[in-house]
Amino acid sequence: MPKRKSSKAPPAASAEESSPRVRPIWTGTITFGLVSIPVDLLTSVRARETAMKLVDEEGHPLGRQYFCSKEDKKLDQDDLVRGYETDDGKMVVITDEEFESVAPEMSPDIELRNFVPLEQIPPLYFSKPYFLAPTGKSSKAYNLLAATMEAAGKVGIGSFVMRGHEYLVAILSDNGVLRADTLRYADEVRTPDSIGLPKATKPSARKVSQFAKVIEEFTRKEMDPAELEDDEAEALHKLVEEKEKNADDVVKQSHLDEADAESEQDGGNVIDLMAVLRKSLSKNAVVKNATGAKPISFAEHRAKRAVNKSDTKPPAAKRPARPKSKKGARKRAKR
Amino acid sequence: MARAIWTGHIDLGKQHVGVKLYSAVEDRTVHFHLLHAKDRAPVQQHIVRKDTGKDVSKEEMRKAYALDRSTAVILQADDLEKLVPPESRDINLCRFVPRAAIGDQWFDRPYYLGPDKDDEDYFALAAALEQKQVFGIMRWVMRKKRYVGALSSLDGYLVLTTLRRAEQVLSFSGVEPAKTSAPLASELKLAKQLVDSISADFDPKLWHNEYHDRLCKLIAAKARGEKLEPVRKKKAAPQRDLAATLRASIAAAKEKKVA
């Protein structure tokens, strides 16, 4: 039916700008049977190290701004409506109320309708990962669901509406923490048939065992963090450091952190998950970078290298202000 | 027939398998135009200075890497050029790992691979991956960008899913619930029963994006000048104590199965 057009989707709830507090992107309830678990949904994907800011030649922070094409007037979110262009060129305006009217489950629930083994979900279904933090007074039901799924090796499947989209979601337990993965719907995933790949033919046993041998030879038990490191970030850091040393293109401007991210997808925010979890779940929670080995921010990265270079420099010389302000910068870059 | 977005070859030691890359994702999102509410004129996006609100032309725009809140290094076009990785058609193997070694959080964007010229090698590699139940960790450069991905087999075909970067994925350890909110053994047993009673195989076809359908219907109705009745909201059931709720849930689940 409707064909795709430029801007994506309805009700804009993109008000989560500069707030020092953790702001969930969705708040609601997971229901499993008749048990309900109030939760906050938090982004878990951090921005890439290579995320950059938009500035002008002097380094003044820049941002994206909507204008009316007729009046050349600045527009706020409140001035906007969404229109759908039909095949015959007619523009149909859909109001926020109408968007809401087609989402009766807006009563924010994720109903877990069945439980499946995690390994049955093929990689191509996973869309975006989130964390779920318990809200409300008791986290008992939260812990119960986490412990039960962990013991059973199962994940719960359900769907929910967020920001005018209905999402299919898998809820899973990760060391006692509930996480959510949005999943693609079956009709969003192509098949060899729909792509037009050739019919599968039965390969010769000799060829298969040849490849099986190679696979055996190169199979290891674990991933190697070094193989997942960001080469682009490494190259970027080197270049930036060199330019900084030579005072080449280094700009000083106030409110630089408020500049929009250069790529709209790059506006990932950093939230203090540790604080959230400590408060809501466990005093002993440890949140770490996937590899555990690589420092998280550029500032820490540099500080560590500086320390390595000269042992005389105490770790206190880590420019303590940096990691903090950097975090602020990222947070504000979100949307 | 979908068009391949890239062609390369998988390098496994001495073996090379030519492949074509196809997006495995179909965009079903309903896309809208942003309009000015008052005059319904389309909206344009400008890039402006945050402090003065003045328009900035494309030529004046720069990318900068922020060192802190007030210091940044501007990267000029020739700097950015230096960061572009050398072109290559190789999809290099780092290692194979058991499927369970890559968690769900890593998977980013999936691509189907199709054979390029030699069908037999392609299907033999897929069969071998299936037999060994492993993911291959691959690195490659595509359209001036570096990627890391997991090579796997699905129904006899090869799938290459890009992976997020190490700095993007977080993990937990040492999460222990406070004693007062730890579930009791009896509650765990009941919850396990409940989970078992609604366990099934993963079947994405059972799930349908109803919101999408309703939205399409609404648009069609409005385009014809009709009005749609709003759908009613459901009411939430009140929460009782945990064990009683679990028992009632199990009973309800059983009833559903019989019916």
Interface residues (C-beta under 8 A of the other chain):
Chain A: M1 P2 R4 K5 S6 S7 K8 A9 P10 T29 F32 G33 L34 V35 S36 S44 V45 R46 A47 R48 E49 M52 K53 L54 V55 D56 E57 G59 H60 P61 L62 G63 R64 Q65 Y66 F67 C68 S69 K70 E71 K73 K74 L75 D78 D79 L80 V81 R82 G83 Y84 E85 T86 K90 M91 V92 V93 I94 E98 F99 S101 V102 A103 P104 E105 M106 S107 D109 L112 R113 N114 F115 V116 P117 L118 E119 Q120 I121 P122 P123 L124 Y125 F126 P129 S138 S139 K140 A141 Y142 N143 L144 L145 A147 T148 M149 A151 A152 K154 I157 S159 V161 H165 E166 L168 A170 L172 D174 N175 G176 V177 R179 D181 L183 R184 Y185 A186 D187 E188 V189 R190 P192 S194 I195 G196 L197 P198 A200 T201 K202 P203 S204 K207 V208 S209 Q210 F211 A212 V214 I215 E216 E217 F218 T219 R220 K221 E222 M223 D224 P225 E227 L228 E229 D230 D231 E232 A233 A235 L236 L239 V240 K243 E244 D248 D249 V250 V251 K252 Q253 S254 H255 L256 D257 E258 A259 E262 G268 L273 L277 L281 S282 K283 N284 A285 V286 V287 K288 N289 A290 T291 G292 K294 I296 F298 A299 A321 R322 S325 K326 G328 A329
Chain B: M1 A2 L12 G13 Q15 Y22 S23 A24 V25 E26 D27 R28 T29 V30 H31 F32 H33 L34 L35 H36 A37 K38 D39 R40 A41 P42 V43 Q44 Q45 H46 I47 V48 R49 K50 D51 G53 V56 E60 M61 R62 K63 A64 Y65 A66 L67 D68 R69 S70 T71 A72 V73 I74 L75 Q76 D79 K82 L83 P85 L93 C94 R95 F96 V97 P98 R99 A100 A101 I102 G103 D104 Q105 W106 F107 P110 Y112 G114 P115 D119 E120 D121 F123 A124 L125 A126 A127 A128 L129 Q131 K132 V134 G136 I137 R139 K145 R146 V148 A150 S152 L154 D155 G156 Y157 V159 T161 L163 R164 R165 A166 E167 Q168 V169 L170 S171 F172 S173 G174 V175 E176 P177 A178 S181 A182 P183 E187 L188 A191 K192 L194 V195 D196 I198 S199 A200 D201 F202 P204 K205 W207 H208 N209 E210 Y211 H212 R214 L215 C216 K217 L218 I219 A220 K222 A223 L228 P230 V231 R232 K233 K234 K235 A236 A237 Q239 R240 L242 T245 L246 A248 S249 I250 A252 A253
